[in-house]
């Protein structure tokens, strides 16, 4: 399903479907090229990536109902993005960005990632945001330049807000009153003193060796090759638990199980968590 940003009638059609959206995701959509050596040959595949899309898709496989907003670059991948959301039956609300879509190359066996961000300056109307989030209690935001200024507005709407950031973006959100933060710090040396300046007191930090909840180690990582898939599986299962009204402790135990299983080969088995 696709709905253009400036079409009120089509946008409201989301809520007339047979389901009520449980979570809204506001995130860039990344074109991801994955290179993997299978031993016999080199496999190269192109898929949609980024924390917002991956977590949204995993939540969909867990029988939840996400809706998505992003800016789309009008480049050679535009139709690929639209068709991918249609195939996965995830409602997408979008507005055209003058720049290209962000891209990422992952070389799995070398554990290397190369990222090309979009340089476009985009902004979201508060009136649109209020309408888009109407009757949706939970919001996932993957931090980008075009959405960092709306975080507090969404918190003010009394939503449950879950924020995905990179470690280097900590100072951008230190005053944010979100409920949980998920930090990708795979390539960083961590200074946990920075947490003292962050309003949010429920922070999961993923490094290449350990997972922390605030400053406490909750898991030691054996193999970081499928780190991203495992991290998104963790977040998806944890949020799924909260959406199902499970306790934080029980949701965390399920999320750690999902991380351990997914890091083996990069495949998330959602059927184990239904």
Secondary structure, DSSP 8 states (H G I E B T S, - for coil): -EEETT-HHHHHGGGGSSS---EEEE---EEEEEEEE-SSSEEEEEEEESHHHHHHHHHHHTT--EEEEEEEE-STTHHHHHHHHHHHT-EEEEEEESS---EEEEETTTTEEEEE---------HHHHHHHTTT--EEEEE--TTTGGGHHHHHHTT-EEEEEEEGGGGGGGTT---SEEEEE-TTS---GGGGGG-S---EEEE-SSEEEETTEEEEE-S--TTHHHHHHHHHHHHHHHHHTT--HHHHHHHHHHHHHHHHHHS---GGGG-
